[in-house]
Amino acid sequence: MKLHNYKFILAAALTILIIGGVVTLLVLMSPELLKIASGGLPAMNDGNRSWSLSLMGYFKGLCFWSIFIGLAVWLFNQIYYHL
């Protein structure tokens, strides 16, 4: 399979643009909900500003990021093959 450089770059840029737009809209619509949802992230412990991560938090994050990356790659693939 041969990749076309310009299509690849454009598909990557559009994928990031779409994902960034969706995340921005979610933050604008419900900042408190996303603050609660991101509580499992090690960098988001607002209570004592330290890194803390439980085993359950690790597995939740692992599942979330696996699904998120899978969807991002699917979106990238759709954009690339429609260019």
trRosetta pair geometry for C-beta under 8 A, 3 or more apart (Angstrom, degrees):
i j d omega theta_ij theta_ji phi_ij phi_ji
3 7 7.6 -147 -179 71 71 102
3 8 5.1 40 172 -62 116 133
4 7 4.1 51 84 21 110 115
4 8 6.3 173 81 -19 53 88
5 8 5.7 -61 -148 35 26 113
5 9 6.3 20 160 -15 65 107
6 9 5.8 -53 -144 38 32 109
6 10 6.1 29 157 -16 65 110
7 10 5.7 -57 -143 42 29 110
7 11 6.0 31 157 -21 66 108
7 80 5.9 94 148 -151 102 73
7 83 4.5 164 -140 94 102 139
8 11 5.9 -55 -145 36 25 110
8 12 6.4 25 155 -18 62 107
8 80 6.5 25 -102 -124 51 117
9 12 5.8 -55 -148 36 29 111
9 13 6.3 27 155 -17 65 108
10 13 5.7 -55 -145 38 30 110
10 14 6.2 27 157 -16 65 109
10 79 7.8 -144 117 149 80 114
10 83 6.1 124 89 -118 129 155
11 14 5.9 -56 -143 40 28 109
11 15 6.2 34 155 -24 63 107
11 76 5.5 92 150 -164 107 71
11 79 4.3 150 -139 105 87 108
11 80 3.8 9 -101 -75 165 75
11 83 6.2 -114 -64 -17 98 138
12 15 5.7 -54 -148 33 29 113
12 16 6.5 24 157 -13 63 106
12 76 6.5 25 -93 -135 53 115
13 16 6.0 -57 -149 39 30 107
13 17 6.2 33 152 -22 64 109
14 17 5.4 -53 -144 37 33 116
14 18 6.2 33 157 -19 66 105
14 79 5.1 -178 86 -159 131 153
15 18 6.0 -56 -149 36 28 108
15 19 6.3 21 157 -12 64 109
15 72 6.2 92 175 -169 120 81
15 75 5.3 132 -128 109 97 107
15 76 4.4 -7 -79 -85 153 80
15 79 6.0 -145 -60 20 87 149
16 19 5.9 -56 -141 43 30 107
16 20 5.9 31 159 -19 66 111
17 20 5.9 -57 -143 40 24 110
17 21 6.2 26 156 -21 61 109
18 21 5.7 -56 -148 35 28 112
18 22 6.4 26 156 -17 64 106
18 75 6.6 -140 82 171 143 143
19 22 5.8 -54 -148 36 31 110
19 23 6.3 28 156 -16 65 108
19 72 6.1 12 -78 -112 143 104
19 75 7.5 150 -56 75 98 158
20 23 5.8 -56 -145 39 30 109
20 24 6.1 32 156 -21 65 108
21 24 5.7 -55 -146 36 29 112
21 25 6.4 28 156 -17 64 106
22 25 5.8 -55 -149 37 30 110
22 26 6.4 31 153 -19 64 106
23 26 5.7 -54 -149 36 32 113
23 27 6.4 31 154 -18 66 105
24 27 5.8 -55 -149 36 31 110
24 28 6.3 29 154 -17 65 107
25 28 5.7 -55 -145 39 32 111
25 29 6.1 26 158 -17 67 110
26 29 5.9 -59 -142 40 28 107
26 30 6.6 -46 -180 47 63 90
26 34 6.0 110 136 -71 103 133
27 30 7.7 -101 -139 65 17 50
27 31 5.6 43 -173 -97 66 76
27 34 5.7 -66 -102 36 65 163
28 31 7.4 17 -104 -53 13 91
30 33 3.9 -1 149 26 121 120
30 34 6.2 126 103 -17 83 89
31 34 6.0 -63 -150 42 33 106
31 35 6.2 37 153 -26 68 106
32 35 5.5 -52 -147 32 33 115
32 36 6.6 33 154 -17 65 102
33 36 5.8 -55 -154 36 32 109
33 37 6.2 30 150 -18 66 109
34 37 5.3 -51 -139 40 37 113
34 38 6.0 29 161 -14 68 108
35 38 6.1 -59 -142 42 26 103
35 39 7.2 56 147 -54 56 85
35 44 7.5 -174 -157 -175 61 124
35 46 7.8 3 -174 -22 111 141
36 39 5.6 -25 -166 -19 37 120
37 40 7.8 -48 166 14 43 98
38 41 4.9 -26 -178 10 78 122
38 44 4.5 -165 133 -115 99 176
39 44 5.9 -123 -108 111 29 116
39 45 7.4 77 -160 -94 67 56
40 44 7.8 23 53 61 31 120
40 53 7.5 70 179 -133 65 79
40 54 7.9 -77 -139 40 85 91
40 57 4.0 -174 -154 -147 94 96
40 60 5.3 -65 -170 83 167 129
40 61 5.6 -163 126 -55 117 98
41 44 4.3 64 70 11 102 114
41 61 6.7 120 -91 -104 63 128
42 45 7.0 -32 -169 -14 38 106
42 51 4.6 19 179 -150 107 88
42 52 6.8 170 -135 53 73 29
42 53 4.7 -41 -84 -56 97 115
43 51 7.2 -13 -79 -104 46 84
45 48 6.4 -22 136 49 112 72
45 49 6.9 -177 95 -88 85 13
45 50 6.1 -45 87 64 135 53
45 51 7.0 153 20 -118 131 20
45 52 5.2 78 -76 34 161 99
46 49 7.2 11 -151 -70 31 63
48 52 7.9 59 57 -17 113 128
53 57 5.1 -137 -162 90 69 127
53 58 5.7 83 157 -63 112 87
53 61 8.0 -41 -150 1 119 145
54 57 4.3 100 52 5 79 105
54 58 6.9 -134 96 -8 45 84
55 58 5.5 -49 -153 29 33 116
55 59 6.7 26 153 -12 64 103
56 59 5.9 -57 -149 39 34 106
56 60 6.2 36 152 -20 67 106
57 60 5.6 -52 -143 37 32 112
57 61 6.2 31 157 -17 65 107
58 61 5.9 -60 -151 39 27 109
58 62 6.2 30 152 -22 64 108
59 62 5.3 -48 -142 35 34 117
59 63 6.4 35 157 -18 64 102
60 63 5.9 -56 -152 37 29 108
60 64 6.2 28 152 -18 65 109
61 64 5.6 -54 -142 39 32 112
61 65 6.0 23 163 -12 68 109
62 65 6.3 -58 -141 41 24 103
62 66 6.2 27 158 -21 61 110
63 66 5.8 -58 -147 36 27 112
63 67 6.4 22 158 -14 64 107
64 67 6.1 -63 -153 39 27 106
64 68 6.0 24 154 -18 66 113
65 68 5.4 -53 -137 41 34 114
65 69 5.9 32 163 -17 68 106
66 69 6.2 -55 -143 39 24 105
66 70 6.3 28 154 -20 60 110
67 70 5.6 -57 -149 37 29 115
67 71 6.4 26 156 -16 65 106
68 71 5.9 -58 -150 38 28 107
68 72 6.2 28 153 -19 65 108
69 72 5.5 -52 -143 38 33 113
69 73 6.2 33 157 -18 66 105
70 73 6.0 -56 -147 37 27 107
70 74 6.4 30 152 -20 63 107
71 74 5.5 -52 -146 36 33 114
71 75 6.3 34 154 -19 66 104
72 75 5.7 -52 -147 36 31 111
72 76 6.3 35 152 -20 64 106
73 76 5.5 -50 -145 36 33 116
73 77 6.3 37 153 -22 64 105
74 77 5.7 -55 -150 35 29 113
74 78 6.5 31 152 -20 64 105
75 78 5.7 -53 -149 34 32 112
75 79 6.4 29 155 -15 66 105
76 79 5.9 -58 -149 38 29 108
76 80 6.1 29 155 -21 66 110
77 80 5.7 -54 -142 36 28 112
77 81 6.3 11 166 -5 64 111
78 81 6.5 -67 -145 44 23 97
78 82 6.2 11 160 -11 62 117
79 82 6.1 -71 -147 42 26 104
79 83 6.6 35 156 -35 65 103
80 83 6.1 -54 -157 15 29 113
